[in-house]
Amino acid sequence: MPVQRPSPSLLPWAATAARLLLGVVFLVAGALKVPDPAAAERAVRAYQLLPEALVPLAAFGLPVLEVAVGLALLVGVAVRAAALGAAVLLVVYLAAIVSAWARGLQIDCGCFSSGGTVAQGQTAYPWDVARDLALLAVAAALARWPRSRLALGGRDLPTAAPTRTETSRAH
């Protein structure tokens, strides 16, 4: 059975829902890390992926990027760019989580918490990977179909397709 494209009238509302979901997730994730830079550093350091000199930069920069992406998505400006930014961040996070899991590290991902080392058996790697894969699919779809309702950065979407006469007058 062939895969059908969503109805054109539903696509802007689906994009709006995707925009708001991703926007809230990224805004909350970033905002939770900003007030406690030491915890953010601890979370980044726990992955054991970066040289120590880069840990503070990543611990500061990632939450700022998350907040910026989240705000852009929530207000609807540069939606395609913000969705692509979200997708890139999610790929980085997925790679880091899978790497930590494969190396047997016992850490909290630090996505919505202070992160860092946790007790044996307290990791949530399957859940973290599943969540980030689902969010990556949403970000990819939004990058493909970024036009949405209630967005400040785009022009209003027409409620109906222009008629043939309207189209020929525009040229």
C-alpha positions in Angstrom: 0.0 0.0 0.0 1.6 3.4 -1.0 2.3 5.9 1.6 0.1 9.0 1.2 1.1 12.5 1.9 -1.0 14.1 4.7 -3.9 16.2 3.7 -2.8 19.7 2.6 -5.3 21.3 5.0 -4.0 19.3 7.9 -0.3 19.8 7.2 0.0 23.3 8.6 -1.7 22.3 11.8 0.5 19.2 12.1 3.5 21.4 11.6 2.2 23.7 14.3 1.9 20.8 16.7 5.4 19.6 15.8 6.8 23.1 16.2 5.2 23.6 19.7 6.2 20.1 20.9 9.9 20.5 19.8 9.9 24.1 21.0 8.7 23.2 24.5 11.1 20.3 24.8 14.1 22.3 23.8 13.2 25.4 25.8 12.6 23.4 29.0 15.7 21.2 28.5 17.9 24.3 28.0 16.3 26.4 30.6 16.7 23.7 33.3 20.5 23.7 32.7 21.2 27.4 32.6 20.8 28.2 36.3 23.3 25.5 37.4 26.4 25.6 35.2 28.3 23.2 37.5 25.6 20.6 37.0 25.7 21.1 33.2 29.5 20.6 33.3 29.1 17.5 35.4 26.6 16.1 32.8 28.9 16.9 29.8 31.9 15.5 31.6 30.1 12.2 32.5 30.0 11.3 28.8 33.8 11.3 28.7 33.8 12.4 25.0 35.3 15.9 25.1 38.7 17.1 26.2 38.5 18.7 29.6 39.2 22.2 28.1 36.0 21.9 25.9 33.7 20.7 28.7 32.8 24.2 30.1 32.2 25.6 26.5 29.9 22.7 25.7 28.1 22.9 29.1 27.4 26.6 28.4 26.8 26.4 24.7 24.4 23.5 24.4 21.8 24.9 26.8 22.0 28.3 25.0 21.5 26.6 21.7 18.6 24.6 23.1 16.9 27.7 24.4 17.4 29.5 21.1 16.0 26.6 19.1 13.1 26.2 21.4 12.2 29.9 21.3 12.5 30.1 17.5 10.2 27.1 17.2 7.7 28.4 19.7 7.3 31.8 18.1 7.6 30.4 14.6 10.6 32.2 13.2 13.2 30.5 10.9 11.2 27.3 11.4 13.1 25.2 8.9 16.5 26.3 10.3 15.3 25.8 13.9 14.0 22.3 13.0 17.3 21.5 11.3 19.2 22.8 14.4 17.0 20.6 16.6 17.7 17.6 14.3 21.5 18.2 14.5 21.4 18.5 18.3 19.3 15.3 18.5 21.8 13.4 16.4 24.6 14.6 18.6 22.7 13.6 21.7 21.8 10.2 20.3 25.4 9.6 19.4 26.6 10.6 22.9 23.9 8.4 24.6 24.6 5.4 22.4 28.3 5.8 23.0 27.9 6.0 26.7 25.6 2.9 26.7 28.1 1.0 24.5 31.0 1.8 26.8 29.0 0.7 29.9 29.0 4.1 31.5 26.4 4.5 34.3 25.1 8.0 33.7 21.9 10.0 33.5 21.7 11.7 30.1 21.3 15.1 31.6 18.6 16.0 29.2 16.1 17.3 31.8 18.2 16.9 34.9 21.7 17.6 36.3 23.0 14.4 34.7 26.2 12.8 35.9 26.9 9.4 37.3 24.1 7.2 38.6 24.0 3.9 40.4 24.3 0.6 38.6 21.0 -0.2 36.8 19.7 3.3 37.1 20.3 4.3 33.5 17.5 4.9 31.1 19.3 4.4 27.8 16.5 2.6 25.9 14.0 5.3 26.9 16.5 8.1 26.1 17.2 6.7 22.7 13.5 6.0 21.9 12.6 9.6 23.0 15.3 11.2 20.9 14.6 9.1 17.9 10.9 10.1 18.0 11.9 13.8 18.4 14.3 13.4 15.5 11.5 12.1 13.3 9.4 15.1 14.3 12.2 17.5 13.6 12.9 16.0 10.2 9.2 16.2 9.3 9.1 19.8 10.4 12.2 20.6 8.4 10.5 19.1 5.3 7.1 20.8 5.9 7.9 23.9 8.0 4.8 26.0 7.1 2.6 26.2 10.0 -0.2 28.2 11.7 0.3 30.7 14.4 3.9 31.5 13.3 5.4 35.0 13.5 8.1 34.3 10.9 5.9 33.2 7.9 3.2 34.8 5.9 -0.4 33.7 6.6 -1.2 30.5 4.9 -4.1 30.6 2.4 -7.2 28.8 3.6 -7.7 27.3 0.1 -5.6 26.8 -3.0 -5.7 29.7 -5.4 -7.9 29.2 -8.4 -6.5 28.9 -11.9 -7.5 32.4 -12.7 -5.8 33.8 -9.5 -2.7 31.9 -10.4 -2.5 33.2 -13.9 -3.1 36.8 -12.8 -0.2 36.6 -10.4 2.3 35.9 -13.3 
